[in-house]
């Protein structure tokens, strides 16, 4: 929703859409930006929406809040103890970040941008002109292909990755309610077998094509295979469908707002003509890049991130005890990738490939018809894509 919508309007809309997380976020904003919520986890749980409080938790006072506690124990069951996303020890995190930074350098993202446009063009070619496209599903599959290339640097069975990863996402939040433990463990074990097989195949190739796995295998002294597995799994889980969420919400917004679509289409046509967009073009497409960044800020793929209270402290006059859990809402603060030292490493990749995909669709199609116009319902799992993103595209 637009940033100038009043909190009480957000509350009413969220209730109408049966969107309980958004309703709670709106309520917390009306109550000073911090509110206790009831979740069946050890310790007390707090929902935080105020930007100053979030800045303290994630940046200025980060030493008092860490990635310990029950939520991150559940996440680490999947990503491992040494995955960059969930590792708690600061020194280990710094070492892991040094290992992964080369794979996310700008120079290594340019070929990925070209590949994202090419693959999307191929997918568009298979769309039936008289049928609606479920854009979240399309982008999820597209981004798994791109992510696999960026992480593994070799041909992998993306359908298998999707099949193995989805049960992990579906089971993860159930673990908050202490159900689904056996299914969660089985899903992780199945994914482990596939990831270790990929590592073995990649190790047999001597070169490094800029992929994360290639960089990790070249670190000296050689990294333990478990650490490599944890790094790959951490990035796979973080990027599995997060960019697809933003792309789907962007399509939903443009389909509901034909004037905005026409403005973007004019900019793309005047800048590119009929030529396919490239990474270097985004600097000359300010309307489009600003639009996509706004969608990402309003609809973060991960609407909540978490922190554990590491020592007794207070926030906004509320006493917090060691072991309390903080649920941090990124949407109201327009910090979709977080802030501070542990800000999401994948931000440049997500903004680059996401904006280019929207440029491709805007260029190719002049009319976008939603099957459920105006519907803003969210399908919550680990991420938060639109529940209904069926759109019929017409050239």
Secondary structure, DSSP 8 states (H G I E B T S, - for coil): --TTS-HHHHHHHHHHTT-HHHHHHHHHHHTTTEEEE--SSSS-EEEE--HHHHHIIIIITGGGEES-HHHHHHHHHHH-TT-TTT---HHHHHHHHHHHHGGGSHHHHHHHHHHHHHHHHHHHHTS-TTS-EEHHHHHHHHHHHHHHHHHH-S---HHHHHHHHHHHHHHHGGGGGT--HHHHHHHHHHHHHHHHHHHHHHHT-----S-HHHHHHH-SS---HHHHHHHHHHHHHHHSSHHHHHHHHHHHHHHH-HHHHHHHHHHHHHHHTTS---GGGGGG-HHHHHHHHHHHHHS-SSSEEEEEE-S-EEETTEEE-TT-EEEEE-TTTT-TT--STT--TTHHHHHHHHHHHHHHHHHH-SEEEETTTT---EEESSSEEES--EEEEE-
